Amino acid sequence: MGLFKKKPDPITDRARELNAKIAALESKIKQLNEQGRRAEGTEGRFRSTAYPSGQTVPGPKAHGAEEPVFEKVDQQPLKAEEEPANAAKRYNELGIRRYDLFSWWERLRRQFQGPPAPNPKLVNYLAAGSIQGLRPLRFEKRVARRRFIALAIVLAIVLLGILLDLARRH
């Protein structure tokens, strides 16, 4: 009988599957690294990290294990930063920044918005109700909307009663 059996949790099942895939990929990476080392021999070669399409540099085994490998790096930036063409329009003749209503409005709007969600996919799952055990956001909104309407009707009836009572007394 399945009365006392616990239902399988889809999230932990998926996590288990993903961990198995990660372990398989890591073992494949190690295997390919070993094959690459055997093909190259004892001397490793590394691509330059200073320039994207730079030359390869001999690995640390060619120089000795204690001696680090240094590359010559040009300290000048590759491109000088250029000012945008409309930068002159932002300042008046005295050098003071002009008043920009649109950017002010955007800054004000960003002040009242909450920070972006750190995990937007999880937010979508919660809103859609895809995770078992949690009610969807649309259901919660519907409940809140009905509660507000009921409260507004009760408030309107109370105010109407007060007004009718005052009208009867005068």
Secondary structure, DSSP 8 states (H G I E B T S, - for coil): --TT-----HHHHHHHHHHHHHHHHHHHHHHHHHHHHHHH-S--EEE-SSSTT--EEE-HHHH-SSS--------S-SS-----GGGGGGB-TTS-B---HHHHHHHHHHHHS----S-HHHHHHHHHT-STTS--HHHHHHHHHHHHHHHHHHHHHHHHHHHHHHHHH-
